[in-house]
Amino acid sequence: MPERVRFRCNNCGHRFEIEVLNEDERREARRKNRPTNAVHCPECLRTDIRRGWD
Ligand SMILES: [Zn+2]
């Protein structure tokens, strides 16, 4: 089951919550040679983000 994680963008400060793959799903994706998701900000599309809303 995907896990919902909160992220905050270091570029524009936008806060968002997305589903990320858990350990098992990441392993499965790698095994099938699928890219594991690169999380990016939905506002500015930068990947310069960090976990948590603190
Ligand atoms: Zn952003």
N, CA, C, O and the ligand as a Tripos MOL2 file, in Angstrom:
@<TRIPOS>MOLECULE
protein
  217   215    55     0     0
PROTEIN
NO_CHARGES

@<TRIPOS>ATOM
      1 N           0.8430   -1.2060    0.0000 N.3       1 MET1
      2 CA          0.0000    0.0000    0.0000 C.3       1 MET1
      3 C           0.8730    1.2490    0.0000 C.2       1 MET1
      4 O           1.7950    1.3630    0.8090 O.2       1 MET1
      5 N           0.5930    2.1730   -0.8900 N.am      2 PRO2
      6 CA          1.4060    3.3920   -0.9030 C.3       2 PRO2
      7 C           1.2670    4.1700    0.3870 C.2       2 PRO2
      8 O           0.2690    4.0820    1.1020 O.2       2 PRO2
      9 N           2.2830    4.9150    0.6450 N.am      3 GLU3
     10 CA          2.3770    5.6710    1.8800 C.3       3 GLU3
     11 C           2.2270    7.1500    1.5180 C.2       3 GLU3
     12 O           2.8350    7.6110    0.5530 O.2       3 GLU3
     13 N           1.4330    7.8870    2.2730 N.am      4 ARG4
     14 CA          1.3130    9.3240    1.9820 C.3       4 ARG4
     15 C           2.3490   10.1010    2.7700 C.2       4 ARG4
     16 O           2.4600    9.9760    3.9900 O.2       4 ARG4
     17 N           3.0950   10.8960    2.0490 N.am      5 VAL5
     18 CA          4.1690   11.6420    2.6850 C.3       5 VAL5
     19 C           4.0230   13.1270    2.3670 C.2       5 VAL5
     20 O           3.6780   13.5090    1.2490 O.2       5 VAL5
     21 N           4.2890   13.9420    3.3600 N.am      6 ARG6
     22 CA          4.2240   15.3910    3.1570 C.3       6 ARG6
     23 C           5.5840   15.9200    2.7460 C.2       6 ARG6
     24 O           6.6140   15.5490    3.3100 O.2       6 ARG6
     25 N           5.5680   16.7950    1.7490 N.am      7 PHE7
     26 CA          6.7980   17.4060    1.2910 C.3       7 PHE7
     27 C           6.6210   18.9130    1.2400 C.2       7 PHE7
     28 O           5.5070   19.4260    1.1440 O.2       7 PHE7
     29 N           7.7180   19.5890    1.3060 N.am      8 ARG8
     30 CA          7.7020   21.0290    1.1260 C.3       8 ARG8
     31 C           8.8000   21.4000    0.1380 C.2       8 ARG8
     32 O           9.9220   20.8980    0.1980 O.2       8 ARG8
     33 N           8.4400   22.2880   -0.7640 N.am      9 CYS9
     34 CA          9.3700   22.6990   -1.8120 C.3       9 CYS9
     35 C          10.3750   23.7040   -1.2650 C.2       9 CYS9
     36 O          10.0010   24.6750   -0.6080 O.2       9 CYS9
     37 N          11.6430   23.4640   -1.5390 N.am     10 ASN10
     38 CA         12.6810   24.4050   -1.1050 C.3      10 ASN10
     39 C          12.7600   25.6120   -2.0200 C.2      10 ASN10
     40 O          13.3310   26.6430   -1.6640 O.2      10 ASN10
     41 N          12.1830   25.4700   -3.1970 N.am     11 ASN11
     42 CA         12.2590   26.5620   -4.1690 C.3      11 ASN11
     43 C          11.1480   27.5900   -3.9570 C.2      11 ASN11
     44 O          11.4200   28.7790   -3.7890 O.2      11 ASN11
     45 N           9.8840   27.1220   -3.9660 N.am     12 CYS12
     46 CA          8.7660   28.0740   -3.8670 C.3      12 CYS12
     47 C           8.0330   27.9890   -2.5280 C.2      12 CYS12
     48 O           7.1580   28.8090   -2.2500 O.2      12 CYS12
     49 N           8.3840   27.0020   -1.6970 N.am     13 GLY13
     50 CA          7.7660   26.8960   -0.3850 C.3      13 GLY13
     51 C           6.4180   26.1960   -0.3890 C.2      13 GLY13
     52 O           5.7760   26.0980    0.6570 O.2      13 GLY13
     53 N           5.9750   25.7100   -1.5320 N.am     14 HIS14
     54 CA          4.6910   25.0210   -1.6460 C.3      14 HIS14
     55 C           4.6970   23.7280   -0.8270 C.2      14 HIS14
     56 O           5.6600   22.9620   -0.8440 O.2      14 HIS14
     57 N           3.5890   23.5100   -0.1090 N.am     15 ARG15
     58 CA          3.4560   22.2760    0.6590 C.3      15 ARG15
     59 C           2.4950   21.3460   -0.0500 C.2      15 ARG15
     60 O           1.4280   21.7610   -0.5020 O.2      15 ARG15
     61 N           2.8770   20.0960   -0.1420 N.am     16 PHE16
     62 CA          2.0160   19.1240   -0.8060 C.3      16 PHE16
     63 C           2.1890   17.7530   -0.1810 C.2      16 PHE16
     64 O           3.1740   17.4720    0.5010 O.2      16 PHE16
     65 N           1.2040   16.9150   -0.4350 N.am     17 GLU17
     66 CA          1.2020   15.5700    0.1280 C.3      17 GLU17
     67 C           1.0040   14.6010   -1.0260 C.2      17 GLU17
     68 O           0.0740   14.7550   -1.8170 O.2      17 GLU17
     69 N           1.8650   13.6130   -1.1220 N.am     18 ILE18
     70 CA          1.7380   12.6660   -2.2310 C.3      18 ILE18
     71 C           1.9260   11.2520   -1.7290 C.2      18 ILE18
     72 O           2.4320   11.0220   -0.6300 O.2      18 ILE18
     73 N           1.5120   10.3170   -2.5470 N.am     19 GLU19
     74 CA          1.7240    8.9160   -2.2380 C.3      19 GLU19
     75 C           3.0580    8.4890   -2.8130 C.2      19 GLU19
     76 O           3.3400    8.7110   -3.9910 O.2      19 GLU19
     77 N           3.8670    7.8830   -1.9870 N.am     20 VAL20
     78 CA          5.1380    7.3480   -2.4630 C.3      20 VAL20
     79 C           5.1100    5.8410   -2.3060 C.2      20 VAL20
     80 O           4.3120    5.3010   -1.5390 O.2      20 VAL20
     81 N           5.9750    5.1690   -3.0310 N.am     21 LEU21
     82 CA          6.0400    3.7120   -2.9380 C.3      21 LEU21
     83 C           6.6770    3.3270   -1.6170 C.2      21 LEU21
     84 O           7.6010    3.9880   -1.1440 O.2      21 LEU21
     85 N           6.1820    2.2620   -1.0290 N.am     22 ASN22
     86 CA          6.8390    1.7500    0.1660 C.3      22 ASN22
     87 C           8.0080    0.8600   -0.2510 C.2      22 ASN22
     88 O           8.2520    0.6660   -1.4420 O.2      22 ASN22
     89 N           8.7290    0.3210    0.7310 N.am     23 GLU23
     90 CA          9.9230   -0.4800    0.4380 C.3      23 GLU23
     91 C           9.6500   -1.6090   -0.5500 C.2      23 GLU23
     92 O          10.3800   -1.7750   -1.5260 O.2      23 GLU23
     93 N           8.6020   -2.3800   -0.2950 N.am     24 ASP24
     94 CA          8.2850   -3.5270   -1.1470 C.3      24 ASP24
     95 C           7.9960   -3.0930   -2.5750 C.2      24 ASP24
     96 O           8.4600   -3.7090   -3.5350 O.2      24 ASP24
     97 N           7.2200   -2.0220   -2.7000 N.am     25 GLU25
     98 CA          6.8480   -1.5410   -4.0290 C.3      25 GLU25
     99 C           8.0450   -0.9630   -4.7860 C.2      25 GLU25
    100 O           8.1430   -1.0810   -6.0070 O.2      25 GLU25
    101 N           8.9440   -0.3400   -4.0380 N.am     26 ARG26
    102 CA         10.1630    0.1750   -4.6760 C.3      26 ARG26
    103 C          10.9940   -0.9760   -5.2040 C.2      26 ARG26
    104 O          11.5110   -0.9190   -6.3200 O.2      26 ARG26
    105 N          11.1210   -2.0220   -4.4000 N.am     27 ARG27
    106 CA         11.8930   -3.1970   -4.8010 C.3      27 ARG27
    107 C          11.2770   -3.8180   -6.0550 C.2      27 ARG27
    108 O          11.9750   -4.1730   -7.0040 O.2      27 ARG27
    109 N           9.9620   -3.9370   -6.0290 N.am     28 GLU28
    110 CA          9.2250   -4.5050   -7.1500 C.3      28 GLU28
    111 C           9.4480   -3.6670   -8.4190 C.2      28 GLU28
    112 O           9.6720   -4.2140   -9.4990 O.2      28 GLU28
    113 N           9.3870   -2.3780   -8.2800 N.am     29 ALA29
    114 CA          9.5820   -1.4800   -9.4250 C.3      29 ALA29
    115 C          10.9810   -1.6170   -9.9960 C.2      29 ALA29
    116 O          11.1700   -1.6270  -11.2120 O.2      29 ALA29
    117 N          11.9750   -1.7250   -9.0950 N.am     30 ARG30
    118 CA         13.3510   -1.8830   -9.5540 C.3      30 ARG30
    119 C          13.5240   -3.2070  -10.2710 C.2      30 ARG30
    120 O          14.1960   -3.2880  -11.2990 O.2      30 ARG30
    121 N          12.9170   -4.2340   -9.7250 N.am     31 ARG31
    122 CA         13.0250   -5.5570  -10.3070 C.3      31 ARG31
    123 C          12.4720   -5.5640  -11.7330 C.2      31 ARG31
    124 O          13.0230   -6.2210  -12.6170 O.2      31 ARG31
    125 N          11.4050   -4.8470  -11.9440 N.am     32 LYS32
    126 CA         10.7890   -4.7710  -13.2690 C.3      32 LYS32
    127 C          11.4110   -3.6690  -14.1180 C.2      32 LYS32
    128 O          10.9400   -3.3590  -15.2120 O.2      32 LYS32
    129 N          12.4820   -3.0880  -13.5830 N.am     33 ASN33
    130 CA         13.1950   -2.0640  -14.3270 C.3      33 ASN33
    131 C          12.3520   -0.8280  -14.5970 C.2      33 ASN33
    132 O          12.5270   -0.1460  -15.6070 O.2      33 ASN33
    133 N          11.4520   -0.5580  -13.6930 N.am     34 ARG34
    134 CA         10.6370    0.6480  -13.8350 C.3      34 ARG34
    135 C          11.2710    1.7410  -12.9940 C.2      34 ARG34
    136 O          11.8290    1.4650  -11.9320 O.2      34 ARG34
    137 N          11.1910    2.9480  -13.4480 N.am     35 PRO35
    138 CA         11.7650    4.0360  -12.6500 C.3      35 PRO35
    139 C          10.9950    4.2170  -11.3500 C.2      35 PRO35
    140 O           9.7640    4.2150  -11.3470 O.2      35 PRO35
    141 N          11.7050    4.3700  -10.2680 N.am     36 THR36
    142 CA         11.0330    4.7010   -9.0150 C.3      36 THR36
    143 C          10.7170    6.1890   -9.1030 C.2      36 THR36
    144 O          11.4770    6.9650   -9.6820 O.2      36 THR36
    145 N           9.6120    6.5660   -8.5340 N.am     37 ASN37
    146 CA          9.1290    7.9270   -8.7730 C.3      37 ASN37
    147 C          10.0460    9.0080   -8.2410 C.2      37 ASN37
    148 O          10.4790    8.9740   -7.0890 O.2      37 ASN37
    149 N          10.3290    9.9550   -9.0930 N.am     38 ALA38
    150 CA         11.0740   11.1320   -8.6770 C.3      38 ALA38
    151 C          10.0520   12.1740   -8.2520 C.2      38 ALA38
    152 O           9.2640   12.6580   -9.0650 O.2      38 ALA38
    153 N          10.0740   12.5070   -6.9890 N.am     39 VAL39
    154 CA          9.0830   13.4530   -6.4660 C.3      39 VAL39
    155 C           9.4730   14.8720   -6.8450 C.2      39 VAL39
    156 O          10.6260   15.2760   -6.6960 O.2      39 VAL39
    157 N           8.4980   15.6180   -7.3340 N.am     40 HIS40
    158 CA          8.7680   17.0090   -7.6510 C.3      40 HIS40
    159 C           7.6070   17.8830   -7.1860 C.2      40 HIS40
    160 O           6.5030   17.3910   -6.9510 O.2      40 HIS40
    161 N           7.8600   19.1440   -7.0600 N.am     41 CYS41
    162 CA          6.8480   20.1020   -6.6360 C.3      41 CYS41
    163 C           5.7970   20.2730   -7.7350 C.2      41 CYS41
    164 O           6.1510   20.4990   -8.8920 O.2      41 CYS41
    165 N           4.5050   20.1690   -7.3870 N.am     42 PRO42
    166 CA          3.4620   20.3280   -8.4040 C.3      42 PRO42
    167 C           3.3320   21.7640   -8.8960 C.2      42 PRO42
    168 O           2.7460   22.0080   -9.9510 O.2      42 PRO42
    169 N           3.8640   22.6980   -8.1520 N.am     43 GLU43
    170 CA          3.7560   24.1090   -8.5340 C.3      43 GLU43
    171 C           4.8630   24.5280   -9.5070 C.2      43 GLU43
    172 O           4.5900   25.0480  -10.5900 O.2      43 GLU43
    173 N           6.0900   24.2990   -9.1110 N.am     44 CYS44
    174 CA          7.2050   24.7940   -9.9260 C.3      44 CYS44
    175 C           7.9860   23.6620  -10.5810 C.2      44 CYS44
    176 O           8.9290   23.9030  -11.3350 O.2      44 CYS44
    177 N           7.5820   22.4050  -10.2840 N.am     45 LEU45
    178 CA          8.1670   21.2120  -10.9040 C.3      45 LEU45
    179 C           9.6240   20.9620  -10.5310 C.2      45 LEU45
    180 O          10.2930   20.1400  -11.1580 O.2      45 LEU45
    181 N          10.1090   21.6530   -9.5350 N.am     46 ARG46
    182 CA         11.4820   21.4080   -9.0970 C.3      46 ARG46
    183 C          11.5260   20.1710   -8.2130 C.2      46 ARG46
    184 O          10.5440   19.8260   -7.5560 O.2      46 ARG46
    185 N          12.6690   19.5130   -8.2060 N.am     47 THR47
    186 CA         12.8200   18.3430   -7.3380 C.3      47 THR47
    187 C          13.5830   18.7030   -6.0700 C.2      47 THR47
    188 O          13.9620   17.8360   -5.2820 O.2      47 THR47
    189 N          13.7940   19.9790   -5.8950 N.am     48 ASP48
    190 CA         14.4860   20.4620   -4.7070 C.3      48 ASP48
    191 C          13.4810   20.5770   -3.5670 C.2      48 ASP48
    192 O          13.0030   21.6660   -3.2500 O.2      48 ASP48
    193 N          13.1720   19.4500   -2.9640 N.am     49 ILE49
    194 CA         12.1460   19.4110   -1.9330 C.3      49 ILE49
    195 C          12.6550   18.6700   -0.7040 C.2      49 ILE49
    196 O          13.6600   17.9620   -0.7540 O.2      49 ILE49
    197 N          11.9430   18.8490    0.3900 N.am     50 ARG50
    198 CA         12.3010   18.0680    1.5740 C.3      50 ARG50
    199 C          11.0560   17.5400    2.2440 C.2      50 ARG50
    200 O           9.9600   18.0730    2.0690 O.2      50 ARG50
    201 N          11.2380   16.4850    3.0110 N.am     51 ARG51
    202 CA         10.1320   15.8610    3.7200 C.3      51 ARG51
    203 C           9.6870   16.7060    4.8940 C.2      51 ARG51
    204 O          10.4940   17.3630    5.5520 O.2      51 ARG51
    205 N           8.3780   16.6790    5.1480 N.am     52 GLY52
    206 CA          7.8610   17.3120    6.3490 C.3      52 GLY52
    207 C           7.4510   18.7520    6.1160 C.2      52 GLY52
    208 O           7.9380   19.4140    5.2000 O.2      52 GLY52
    209 N           6.5550   19.2200    6.9540 N.am     53 TRP53
    210 CA          6.0320   20.5650    6.8050 C.3      53 TRP53
    211 C           6.5330   21.5060    7.9040 C.2      53 TRP53
    212 O           5.9970   22.6030    8.0600 O.2      53 TRP53
    213 N           7.5320   21.1020    8.6560 N.am     54 ASP54
    214 CA          8.0020   21.9430    9.7490 C.3      54 ASP54
    215 C           8.6760   23.2040    9.2260 C.2      54 ASP54
    216 O           9.1350   24.0310   10.0150 O.2      54 ASP54
    217 ZN          7.8550   24.5470   -5.7880 Zn       55 ZN55
@<TRIPOS>BOND
     1     1     2 1
     2     2     3 1
     3     3     4 2
     4     3     5 am
     5     5     6 1
     6     6     7 1
     7     7     8 2
     8     7     9 am
     9     9    10 1
    10    10    11 1
    11    11    12 2
    12    11    13 am
    13    13    14 1
    14    14    15 1
    15    15    16 2
    16    15    17 am
    17    17    18 1
    18    18    19 1
    19    19    20 2
    20    19    21 am
    21    21    22 1
    22    22    23 1
    23    23    24 2
    24    23    25 am
    25    25    26 1
    26    26    27 1
    27    27    28 2
    28    27    29 am
    29    29    30 1
    30    30    31 1
    31    31    32 2
    32    31    33 am
    33    33    34 1
    34    34    35 1
    35    35    36 2
    36    35    37 am
    37    37    38 1
    38    38    39 1
    39    39    40 2
    40    39    41 am
    41    41    42 1
    42    42    43 1
    43    43    44 2
    44    43    45 am
    45    45    46 1
    46    46    47 1
    47    47    48 2
    48    47    49 am
    49    49    50 1
    50    50    51 1
    51    51    52 2
    52    51    53 am
    53    53    54 1
    54    54    55 1
    55    55    56 2
    56    55    57 am
    57    57    58 1
    58    58    59 1
    59    59    60 2
    60    59    61 am
    61    61    62 1
    62    62    63 1
    63    63    64 2
    64    63    65 am
    65    65    66 1
    66    66    67 1
    67    67    68 2
    68    67    69 am
    69    69    70 1
    70    70    71 1
    71    71    72 2
    72    71    73 am
    73    73    74 1
    74    74    75 1
    75    75    76 2
    76    75    77 am
    77    77    78 1
    78    78    79 1
    79    79    80 2
    80    79    81 am
    81    81    82 1
    82    82    83 1
    83    83    84 2
    84    83    85 am
    85    85    86 1
    86    86    87 1
    87    87    88 2
    88    87    89 am
    89    89    90 1
    90    90    91 1
    91    91    92 2
    92    91    93 am
    93    93    94 1
    94    94    95 1
    95    95    96 2
    96    95    97 am
    97    97    98 1
    98    98    99 1
    99    99   100 2
   100    99   101 am
   101   101   102 1
   102   102   103 1
   103   103   104 2
   104   103   105 am
   105   105   106 1
   106   106   107 1
   107   107   108 2
   108   107   109 am
   109   109   110 1
   110   110   111 1
   111   111   112 2
   112   111   113 am
   113   113   114 1
   114   114   115 1
   115   115   116 2
   116   115   117 am
   117   117   118 1
   118   118   119 1
   119   119   120 2
   120   119   121 am
   121   121   122 1
   122   122   123 1
   123   123   124 2
   124   123   125 am
   125   125   126 1
   126   126   127 1
   127   127   128 2
   128   127   129 am
   129   129   130 1
   130   130   131 1
   131   131   132 2
   132   131   133 am
   133   133   134 1
   134   134   135 1
   135   135   136 2
   136   135   137 am
   137   137   138 1
   138   138   139 1
   139   139   140 2
   140   139   141 am
   141   141   142 1
   142   142   143 1
   143   143   144 2
   144   143   145 am
   145   145   146 1
   146   146   147 1
   147   147   148 2
   148   147   149 am
   149   149   150 1
   150   150   151 1
   151   151   152 2
   152   151   153 am
   153   153   154 1
   154   154   155 1
   155   155   156 2
   156   155   157 am
   157   157   158 1
   158   158   159 1
   159   159   160 2
   160   159   161 am
   161   161   162 1
   162   162   163 1
   163   163   164 2
   164   163   165 am
   165   165   166 1
   166   166   167 1
   167   167   168 2
   168   167   169 am
   169   169   170 1
   170   170   171 1
   171   171   172 2
   172   171   173 am
   173   173   174 1
   174   174   175 1
   175   175   176 2
   176   175   177 am
   177   177   178 1
   178   178   179 1
   179   179   180 2
   180   179   181 am
   181   181   182 1
   182   182   183 1
   183   183   184 2
   184   183   185 am
   185   185   186 1
   186   186   187 1
   187   187   188 2
   188   187   189 am
   189   189   190 1
   190   190   191 1
   191   191   192 2
   192   191   193 am
   193   193   194 1
   194   194   195 1
   195   195   196 2
   196   195   197 am
   197   197   198 1
   198   198   199 1
   199   199   200 2
   200   199   201 am
   201   201   202 1
   202   202   203 1
   203   203   204 2
   204   203   205 am
   205   205   206 1
   206   206   207 1
   207   207   208 2
   208   207   209 am
   209   209   210 1
   210   210   211 1
   211   211   212 2
   212   211   213 am
   213   213   214 1
   214   214   215 1
   215   215   216 2
@<TRIPOS>SUBSTRUCTURE
     1 MET1         2 RESIDUE 1 A MET
     2 PRO2         6 RESIDUE 1 A PRO
     3 GLU3        10 RESIDUE 1 A GLU
     4 ARG4        14 RESIDUE 1 A ARG
     5 VAL5        18 RESIDUE 1 A VAL
     6 ARG6        22 RESIDUE 1 A ARG
     7 PHE7        26 RESIDUE 1 A PHE
     8 ARG8        30 RESIDUE 1 A ARG
     9 CYS9        34 RESIDUE 1 A CYS
    10 ASN10       38 RESIDUE 1 A ASN
    11 ASN11       42 RESIDUE 1 A ASN
    12 CYS12       46 RESIDUE 1 A CYS
    13 GLY13       50 RESIDUE 1 A GLY
    14 HIS14       54 RESIDUE 1 A HIS
    15 ARG15       58 RESIDUE 1 A ARG
    16 PHE16       62 RESIDUE 1 A PHE
    17 GLU17       66 RESIDUE 1 A GLU
    18 ILE18       70 RESIDUE 1 A ILE
    19 GLU19       74 RESIDUE 1 A GLU
    20 VAL20       78 RESIDUE 1 A VAL
    21 LEU21       82 RESIDUE 1 A LEU
    22 ASN22       86 RESIDUE 1 A ASN
    23 GLU23       90 RESIDUE 1 A GLU
    24 ASP24       94 RESIDUE 1 A ASP
    25 GLU25       98 RESIDUE 1 A GLU
    26 ARG26      102 RESIDUE 1 A ARG
    27 ARG27      106 RESIDUE 1 A ARG
    28 GLU28      110 RESIDUE 1 A GLU
    29 ALA29      114 RESIDUE 1 A ALA
    30 ARG30      118 RESIDUE 1 A ARG
    31 ARG31      122 RESIDUE 1 A ARG
    32 LYS32      126 RESIDUE 1 A LYS
    33 ASN33      130 RESIDUE 1 A ASN
    34 ARG34      134 RESIDUE 1 A ARG
    35 PRO35      138 RESIDUE 1 A PRO
    36 THR36      142 RESIDUE 1 A THR
    37 ASN37      146 RESIDUE 1 A ASN
    38 ALA38      150 RESIDUE 1 A ALA
    39 VAL39      154 RESIDUE 1 A VAL
    40 HIS40      158 RESIDUE 1 A HIS
    41 CYS41      162 RESIDUE 1 A CYS
    42 PRO42      166 RESIDUE 1 A PRO
    43 GLU43      170 RESIDUE 1 A GLU
    44 CYS44      174 RESIDUE 1 A CYS
    45 LEU45      178 RESIDUE 1 A LEU
    46 ARG46      182 RESIDUE 1 A ARG
    47 THR47      186 RESIDUE 1 A THR
    48 ASP48      190 RESIDUE 1 A ASP
    49 ILE49      194 RESIDUE 1 A ILE
    50 ARG50      198 RESIDUE 1 A ARG
    51 ARG51      202 RESIDUE 1 A ARG
    52 GLY52      206 RESIDUE 1 A GLY
    53 TRP53      210 RESIDUE 1 A TRP
    54 ASP54      214 RESIDUE 1 A ASP
    55 ZN55       217 GROUP 0 **** ****
